[in-house]
Amino acid sequence: MFFVFGRIIGLVGPEYSRLTPKTYAITFISLDLAALIVQSVGGSQASAADTLEGANRGAKVMVGGIILQM
């Protein structure tokens, strides 16, 4: 998606965008990586939990990562 967005900016004209296509790609890829890390941390918390509360807390962290990725 972010690569398509960069191509559209290139076709329409960079003067219509606040950022360059490369900057958009770097930003989206960085945020996507951060979201995947949050999801993996939540999965680790949920799987290592000894109680239902701990598993639910990990699940909430995973959902937060999914929301961040959207």
N, CA, C and O of each residue as an XYZ file, in Angstrom:
280
protein
N       0.820     -1.186      0.000
C       0.000      0.000      0.000
C       0.868      1.255      0.000
O       0.624      2.194     -0.758
N       1.881      1.256      0.860
C       2.719      2.451      0.953
C       3.549      2.658     -0.296
O       3.874      3.795     -0.638
N       3.901      1.576     -0.987
C       4.639      1.738     -2.235
C       3.731      2.314     -3.321
O       4.161      3.138     -4.128
N       2.488      1.879     -3.333
C       1.531      2.423     -4.294
C       1.321      3.909     -4.029
O       1.259      4.711     -4.961
N       1.212      4.270     -2.759
C       1.044      5.673     -2.389
C       2.223      6.505     -2.885
O       2.034      7.608     -3.398
N       3.426      5.986     -2.736
C       4.612      6.686     -3.226
C       4.614      6.832     -4.735
O       5.037      7.862     -5.261
N       4.146      5.809     -5.436
C       4.078      5.886     -6.902
C       3.043      6.913     -7.352
O       3.259      7.641     -8.321
N       1.916      6.964     -6.641
C       0.891      7.948     -6.984
C       1.442      9.358     -6.821
O       1.195     10.227     -7.657
N       2.187      9.583     -5.748
C       2.796     10.894     -5.530
C       3.780     11.206     -6.655
O       3.847     12.339     -7.131
N       4.535     10.205     -7.073
C       5.470     10.413     -8.172
C       4.783     10.759     -9.480
O       5.292     11.561    -10.263
N       3.621     10.152     -9.716
C       2.890     10.419    -10.953
C       2.173     11.762    -10.923
O       2.181     12.500    -11.908
N       1.553     12.074     -9.787
C       0.801     13.323     -9.675
C       1.740     14.518     -9.609
O       1.490     15.563    -10.209
N       2.812     14.339     -8.876
C       3.791     15.409     -8.730
C       4.167     15.604     -7.280
O       3.288     15.785     -6.438
N       5.447     15.571     -6.967
C       5.900     15.719     -5.590
C       5.532     17.070     -4.968
O       5.504     17.195     -3.744
N       5.257     18.057     -5.779
C       4.920     19.375     -5.233
C       3.568     19.366     -4.525
O       3.252     20.301     -3.790
N       2.763     18.319     -4.737
C       1.464     18.218     -4.084
C       1.528     17.431     -2.773
O       0.499     17.220     -2.131
N       2.692     17.007     -2.383
C       2.854     16.213     -1.175
C       3.817     16.907     -0.213
O       4.780     17.551     -0.631
N       3.540     16.763      1.064
C       4.439     17.347      2.073
C       5.742     16.561      2.204
O       6.783     17.123      2.545
N       5.676     15.259      1.932
C       6.843     14.399      2.060
C       7.164     13.751      0.722
O       6.302     13.659     -0.153
N       8.392     13.308      0.566
C       8.789     12.605     -0.649
C       8.272     11.169     -0.597
O       7.984     10.660      0.486
N       8.153     10.516     -1.739
C       7.710      9.113     -1.727
C       8.598      8.216     -0.869
O       8.100      7.305     -0.207
N       9.896      8.463     -0.873
C      10.810      7.657     -0.068
C      10.545      7.847      1.417
O      10.617      6.888      2.185
N      10.238      9.072      1.831
C       9.955      9.346      3.237
C       8.677      8.640      3.675
O       8.604      8.117      4.788
N       7.665      8.623      2.797
C       6.431      7.893      3.118
C       6.718      6.407      3.298
O       6.219      5.791      4.240
N       7.509      5.831      2.415
C       7.825      4.410      2.511
C       8.570      4.107      3.806
O       8.241      3.140      4.491
N       9.557      4.909      4.148
C      10.320      4.695      5.376
C       9.409      4.809      6.599
O       9.514      4.009      7.529
N       8.523      5.794      6.599
C       7.612      5.995      7.721
C       6.667      4.808      7.881
O       6.519      4.280      8.983
N       6.030      4.386      6.795
C       5.079      3.287      6.879
C       5.751      1.976      7.247
O       5.201      1.201      8.030
N       6.921      1.715      6.702
C       7.627      0.474      7.030
C       8.050      0.477      8.491
O       7.943     -0.550      9.161
N       8.528      1.609      8.999
C       8.926      1.704     10.410
C       7.744      1.485     11.342
O       7.857      0.764     12.333
N       6.611      2.104     11.029
C       5.418      1.920     11.865
C       4.893      0.489     11.785
O       4.404     -0.044     12.781
N       4.987     -0.130     10.625
C       4.560     -1.515     10.472
C       5.446     -2.440     11.294
O       4.949     -3.364     11.937
N       6.729     -2.205     11.279
C       7.653     -3.002     12.079
C       7.380     -2.828     13.568
O       7.412     -3.801     14.322
N       7.114     -1.599     13.996
C       6.788     -1.351     15.409
C       5.509     -2.080     15.804
O       5.426     -2.631     16.902
N       4.518     -2.091     14.929
C       3.265     -2.787     15.221
C       3.493     -4.295     15.342
O       2.903     -4.944     16.206
N       4.337     -4.845     14.491
C       4.638     -6.276     14.577
C       5.376     -6.610     15.860
O       5.155     -7.672     16.442
N       6.242     -5.724     16.306
C       6.957     -5.948     17.564
C       5.983     -5.909     18.736
O       6.073     -6.740     19.640
N       5.048     -4.950     18.732
C       4.039     -4.874     19.792
C       3.203     -6.152     19.801
O       2.905     -6.684     20.870
N       2.827     -6.644     18.642
C       2.042     -7.879     18.580
C       2.823     -9.071     19.124
O       2.261     -9.909     19.830
N       4.100     -9.154     18.804
C       4.900    -10.271     19.292
C       5.129    -10.189     20.794
O       5.175    -11.216     21.471
N       5.272     -8.978     21.322
C       5.407     -8.819     22.775
C       4.120     -9.274     23.463
O       4.173     -9.974     24.474
N       2.974     -8.884     22.927
C       1.703     -9.316     23.484
C       1.531    -10.822     23.415
O       1.029    -11.431     24.359
N       1.935    -11.424     22.322
C       1.867    -12.879     22.195
C       2.773    -13.581     23.189
O       2.409    -14.619     23.742
N       3.944    -13.021     23.417
C       4.865    -13.587     24.406
C       4.286    -13.485     25.810
O       4.380    -14.423     26.601
N       3.683    -12.329     26.112
C       3.063    -12.149     27.423
C       1.910    -13.129     27.615
O       1.771    -13.733     28.679
N       1.095    -13.281     26.592
C      -0.069    -14.170     26.707
C       0.352    -15.626     26.862
O      -0.247    -16.366     27.642
N       1.371    -16.038     26.131
C       1.779    -17.444     26.193
C       2.544    -17.773     27.475
O       2.517    -18.913     27.938
N       3.219    -16.789     28.044
C       3.992    -17.037     29.261
C       3.190    -16.776     30.531
O       3.699    -16.967     31.635
N       1.948    -16.343     30.382
C       1.133    -15.983     31.549
C       0.728    -17.236     32.322
O       0.431    -18.281     31.744
N       0.726    -17.096     33.634
C       0.303    -18.191     34.505
C      -1.168    -18.078     34.896
O      -1.777    -19.051     35.340
N      -1.725    -16.897     34.730
C      -3.117    -16.673     35.113
C      -3.917    -16.188     33.909
O      -3.356    -15.768     32.897
N      -5.227    -16.256     34.043
C      -6.101    -15.777     32.988
C      -5.957    -14.269     32.813
O      -6.038    -13.761     31.695
N      -5.743    -13.556     33.913
C      -5.560    -12.095     33.829
C      -4.325    -11.742     33.016
O      -4.349    -10.815     32.207
N      -3.261    -12.474     33.230
C      -2.040    -12.230     32.464
C      -2.218    -12.533     30.989
O      -1.711    -11.805     30.136
N      -2.944    -13.615     30.684
C      -3.211    -13.958     29.292
C      -4.085    -12.897     28.633
O      -3.874    -12.542     27.473
N      -5.056    -12.399     29.369
C      -5.918    -11.344     28.822
C      -5.140    -10.060     28.594
O      -5.381     -9.358     27.612
N      -4.205     -9.743     29.492
C      -3.373     -8.554     29.320
C      -2.534     -8.678     28.051
O      -2.423     -7.721     27.285
N      -1.944     -9.851     27.826
C      -1.171    -10.077     26.605
C      -2.025     -9.984     25.359
O      -1.583     -9.477     24.328
N      -3.266    -10.481     25.456
C      -4.180    -10.405     24.318
C      -4.524     -8.953     24.005
O      -4.639     -8.576     22.839
N      -4.687     -8.147     25.037
C      -4.988     -6.728     24.817
C      -3.805     -6.017     24.155
O      -4.001     -5.138     23.315
N      -2.593     -6.392     24.525
C      -1.406     -5.809     23.892
C      -1.354     -6.211     22.414
O      -1.021     -5.396     21.554
N      -1.688     -7.483     22.127
C      -1.722     -7.922     20.721
C      -2.749     -7.141     19.920
O      -2.479     -6.720     18.796
N      -3.922     -6.949     20.496
C      -4.968     -6.190     19.799
C      -4.502     -4.748     19.568
O      -4.774     -4.167     18.517
N      -3.801     -4.174     20.546
C      -3.244     -2.837     20.373
C      -2.276     -2.777     19.197
O      -2.267     -1.800     18.449
N      -1.463     -3.820     19.030
C      -0.551     -3.878     17.895
C      -1.277     -3.993     16.576
O      -0.869     -3.393     15.582
N      -2.362     -4.768     16.560
C      -3.158     -4.893     15.340
C      -3.803     -3.568     14.979
O      -3.824     -3.180     13.811
N      -4.334     -2.866     15.989
C      -4.929     -1.554     15.741
C      -3.884     -0.572     15.224
O      -4.157      0.213     14.316
N      -2.691     -0.619     15.804
C      -1.610      0.244     15.334
C      -1.249     -0.050     13.880
O      -0.898      0.852     13.119
N      -1.340     -1.311     13.511
C      -0.988     -1.688     12.152
C      -2.032     -1.241     11.136
O      -1.720     -1.035      9.963
N      -3.256     -1.094     11.587
C      -4.318     -0.673     10.673
C      -4.102      0.785     10.346
O      -4.876      1.369      9.588
